[in-house]
Amino acid sequence: MTHRAKDAATTTTNTATEILESLLSDEGSADPFPLFERARALGPVLPTGDGSLLVTGYQEAERLTRDRAFGILSSETYESTGPGPGPTGHLSRRIVSASLLETDPPRHTRLRSLVASFFAARRIPALEPLIAAAVDDLLDEMADHAGSSGTLDFMAAFASRLPMSVICELMGVPKEDRHRFRAPASALTRSLEIVTAPGVVRTADAAAAELVAYFSDLAARRRADPRDDLVSALATAAVETDSRLSEHEMLSMFVLLLVSGFETTSHLLGNALALAFQHPLAADGLRGGGIPAVGFTDEVLRLEASVQYAARVPLREGLDVEGVPAPLGTVALVFLGAANRDPRRYDRPAEFDPLRTGPQPLAFGGGAHFCLGAPLARLEASIALPALLRRFPRLRLAGEPVRRYGFMLRGYEELPVTLD
């Protein structure tokens, strides 16, 4: 390599490191897209000075989420190679590391097979009446509780409650308990960020302990009195003679299914409504049926994906990502939100177009780790959004939205709206 080429490579690496640092700042988390474009201008895969790769291209991101030569970034790997603490000695990390989120085949295949039937494509449409009824109930409550001002927080009143109701129904969590999970679920997801402060991990540990205690008790009750729900099925499987599921794996599964089934869909609904406010003609089309709800939902997932990145590590020597070396110890940060705006795959990638055609967005990952709940999330959004806009045709923003802290999950803590 010539001196000029070495200097250029060093400059690119330094710039990539600077971009990553900016992405992890509060400003970068709030609006990462200019930083994504700055990275993309240098190439779809960029090495940083700390052994990471920044992946912003659609083709490259899709390959990494599907290629079995790359594995999931586990807590153990994160501890030795990642930029943050992520100690496996913490309960929150032990729960995550035993779950589907941080296991690769064959263990991942074993765990996934135990719950896949509950999220199978043939089963999800049967949930439509349940979801529609839950939507109607929540819309009624919004109308009742908005008060004389007609103002409320959409995230608290609707976006968090619908997915929590649906995932709890699927799992078999009693209705009287469902109000208690939003805070611990949010606390646990904050520990999944690329960099986490010690205080965040301690809060996540407390949340994990609360959820583990709850599901330990519920599993015991369901073993004594089984029902047609996911908790009963896994609680029974964990005590069978030839059990394919340990008690710890069972509890990790419960916690992560609850949390992931709630958080990502909650932010999908909030992001969708925010985009509807920004694009009133598209909202009118969705309200009147001229724009399909599925198309609107997919465009929200493309432009404002609830999950912004996934991490992969090479499982053997000699690998590369589109010509960029990926030796053992490399952490590939796959920026799904950037890949979904790749101009090589989408015309006018920064524009919101719910009628666009093209490849599916990478909002739910891919390969063995493709999100189990993707069909359920799409169904919830496609039912809820048109119903919301029809019920409250003058629905509008009532104040400054408050974004969720962190980079991994993109959404809102608060989204104040006026109904009339």
N, C-alpha and C positions, 0 to 999 in steps of 0.2 A: 504494500500500500504506500502510495506517495505521501510526502509531508502534507500536501494540500488536501488529499483525501482523508488523512488522519485528522487534520484540523477540522474539516467539515463534519466528520463523524463525531468528534468531541463536542463541537458546537451543537449538533443535533441532540446528543445525549444530555448535554447541560440544559437545553431548552425543554426536552421531555421531562427532566427532573423538575424544572421550574413549573411546568404545566401541571404536573401531578400535585405539587405542593399547593398550587393555586386552587385546584379542584377540591382539595381537602379543607380549604378555608370556608368561612361562613358565606362569603361573597360567591365563591365558586360553586358551593352547594346550591345556593339560591338560583344561580343561572350558569350552568356548566356549558351551555351550548356554544358560546364564543370560544371557550377553551378547547372544546372538541374540534371545532373548525380549525383552530390554530394548530392543533396536533395533526389533523388530517392533511393539512397543507404540506407537512413534512413527510407524510407517508402513513399508510393504514396500520403499520406496526412500528412502534418506536421503543428502543431500549432506553432505560434510565440508568443512572449511576449506581442504583442500589440493587440491581438484579431483577428489576421488574420490566415487563413489557406493557406499553399502552396500546391497546387494540381498539381502533375506531372504525375499521372497515367492516361492512356487512359480510362480505365473503369470508373474511378472516375470522370474524366473530362466530359465524355459523359453523365454520370448520372446527374451531376450538370447543364449541359446546357439544359437538357430535363425536369428535375423534377420541376413540378409546385409548389412544396413546397418551392422552392427557387426562389427569384425574382432578377431582375436586380438591380445593384447598382446605385441608382439615385443620383443626385446632393445633394438632401436633406440629404440622408443617408451618403453620402461621407463627407458632412460638419461636421457631428457629430461623425463619426467613422473612417474616413480615415486619412492617414498620411499627406495629403496635404491640401492646402487652399480650392480650389474648391468652391468659394462663389457664391451662386445663385443670388446675387445682380449684377453680371456681365452679360452683354448681351450674351456673348458666352455661358455661362452656362445655361442661360434661354432658349436659342435656342436649346441646346442639350437636356435639361431636358424635353422639350415639344415634342421631336421627338421619332421616333421608337426606337432609341438607349436606351432610359432611361424610357420607359413605360412598364408596365406589363398588361396582360389581366385584365379587359375587354377593357381598353382604347387602349392598343396596338392592340388588335384585330380589333377595330373600325378603327383606323388609317391605319392599314395594308390593310384592305379590300378595302380602297379607291384607293390604288395604285397597288395592287397585280396583276390585269389583265394586266398591262403594262409589268410585268416581268414574266408572266405565261410561262410555258415550251412550250406551243403550239405557243406562239408569238415570242419567241426568235429566232428560226431558220429563221424566215422571215427577220431578220436583217442581215443575212449572206452576201447578196450582198452589203449592205451598208458598213459593216465592211471591206469586201474584197476590195472595192473601196477606202476606207479611207486608208487602209494599202498600197495599190499601190501608192496612191498619196504621202504619207509620205516617202515611199522608194525612189520615184523619187526626192523628195525634199532633202533627205539625200544625194543622189548622186550629186545633183546640188550645195549644200551648203557646202560640205566637204572641198572644196578648193583644192589647189595644194598639201597640206599635206595629204589629205584624212582622216583627223582626226576631230572628233566632239564628243559632249557629247550625248550619247544615251538617257539619261533620258530627256534632254531638247528637243532633235530633234524628238524623237519617243515615248518613254515610257509614257511621260506625255500627249502628244498630241492625241494619239489614243483614250484612254478611255475618255478624255475630249470631243472629237468630238462625240463619240458614245452616252454618257449620255446626252450631250446637244441636240443632234438630237432627242433622245427619249423625252426629256423634252420640246423641242420646242424653245430652245435658238437660236437666230439668229447667223449665221456663223460669222458675223463681230464682235460679242461680245465674242467669245469663247477664245480668246487669253488672256483675262484679269483675268482669274480665278485661275491660278496655284498658285500664291503667297498667295492670301487670303485663299484658300483651305488648303494649307500646314500650314499656321499660325493657322488656327482653329483646325486642328488635333493635333497640339502640346499641346493644352490645355487639351487633353484627357489622358495625361500621368498619371501614378499613383501619381507622385509628380510633381507639376508645380510651377515655380518661378513666382513672381508677374509680372515681365516684360513680360513673356510669355502670361499670362492671359490678360494683357493690349493690347498686339499685337493681340491676338485672338478676343478681343472685337472690335477693329477697323476693323478687317477682317469681323466679323459678321455683323457689321453696314453697311459695304460696300455691302455685299451680300444681306442683308435684303432690303436695299434701291433699289438695282437692281431688285430684284424679286417683290417688291411691285409695281414698275413701269411696269414690264412685265406682272404681273397678271392683272393690270388695262387695259393694251392694249389687252390682250387675252379675257377679259370679253367683251370688245367692238367689238372684231373681233376674235371669237373662231376658233380654228383649231383642227386637230386630233393629239393632243399632251397632255402630262401630265400636263403642266402648265394650259392649257385651261380647262382641266377636273377638276382640284382642285380649280382653281379660280372660276369656276362656282359653284362648290359644296359649297364653303365657303359663298356664298351669297344666297343660297336657303332658303326658308322659314323654312323648317324642317332640316336645316343644321346639318350635323354630324361633321362639321369641323369649328373650329374657325379661325379667321384671323391669330392669332399667331401660331396656329398649322399648318396652311397652309404654312406660311413663314418658319417655322422650318423644315417642310417636304422638301420644295424646297432646302434649304441650305444643309441639311444633305444628301439628295439624290445626289446632285451635288458633295459634298465633298467625301462621301463614294464611290460613283460610279467611282470617278476619282482616289483617293489616293491609294486604295488597289490594283486596277488593274495595275496602274502605277508601283507599287513595285513588283507585280507579274511578269511583263515583265522584269524589271531590274534584279530581282533575277534569273529568268529563263536564261537570257543571261549570267550572271556571272557563273551559273552552267554549261552552255554549253561550256564556255571557259575552265572550270576546267575539263570537261569530253568530250574531242574532239570526241571520238568514238560514244558517245551518240548523239552528235551534228550531226555527219555524218549520223547516222541512222535516225534522225529526218529530215534532209535535203533530204535524198534519199527515205523516206517513209517506211523504215524498222522498225522504231519505231513510233507507233501511237502518234499523237500530243496530244491526250487526256491523254494518259498514261504519257507522258513526263510532261505535265502540272500538273497532279495530284501528281507526284513525287516531283515537285518543291513546290507545296502547302504543301506537307508533310514535306519535309526537311527544307524548308525556308519559312514558312508561313508568309504572309504579316502582319497578325494580330497575335500577340504573346500571348495575354492573354485576358480573359474575367473575369468579377467579378460578384459574386452572393452573396446574403444575405438570411438567413433563414427568412421565413414569419410567422413562428409560433414557439412556444416553443417545446422542446423535440426532435429536429432533430440532426442527426449526419451524417458524411460523412465517410462511411466504418468504423464505430466504433469510429471515432474521434468526440467528442461532438461539436456541432455547435449551441450554445445558441444565442438568439436574440442579435444583435449587432455584430455578427461575420461577417467578410468579407472574403469570399473564393476567393482567387486569382487563377483562373484556367489557368494554363500555357499551352496553346494549342500547342506551339512549343515543349514543353517537352512531352506532351501526344502523339504527332505524332512520337516520337522517343522511345516509350515505348517498350522494348524488349519482354514484355509479349504479344504484339500484332504484332510486326514486326521482322522478321529475319534480321540480319545485319542492325539495325535501323539507324546507322550513315552513311551508304553507299547510294549513289545515284544510283537507279536502276529503270529506266523508264518502265521496263517490269515486275515489281513486281506485285503480286496479294495480296489482303488482304483488310482489312476494309478501307473505305474512310477516309482520313485525316480529322481532326477536324478544318481545317483552316477557315471554314465559320460558326463555332458555331453549334448550334443544337436547337431542339425544337421550341418554338414559335419565338425565335430570330434567327433562321437560316437565313443567309443572303439572302435577296430578290434578289440581283444581282449576286448570285453565278453562275447560268447558263450562264449569259451574260459574266461574267469575264472569265469563261472557254472557251466560244466560241471565244472571242477576242484573247485570248492567243493561242488557237489551230489554228487559222487562221494566226495570225501575225508571230509566231515563225518560222514555216517552210518557209514562204514566205521571211522573213528576211534572213535566212541562205542560201536559194537558190539564192536570188538576190546578196548577197555579200559572195561568198564562201570563201574568204580570210579574212573575218571579224575577227579582233583580238583586244585584249586589248591594249590601247595606253598609259596607265599610271596608277597611283594608284587610285582606286575608292575611293570616299568619301561617307562614310556611313551616313545615315540619323540620326540626333540626336534623342535620346529617345528610350524607350523600347517597347512601345505598337505596333508601326508599324515598321516592319523590312524591310529595303530596302536601296537604295542609293540616295544621293543627286546628285552625279555626277558619271557617268560611261563612261570614255573616251574610244573611240574606233577608230580604223583605218579600213577603208573600203577595201583598197587594199594592 
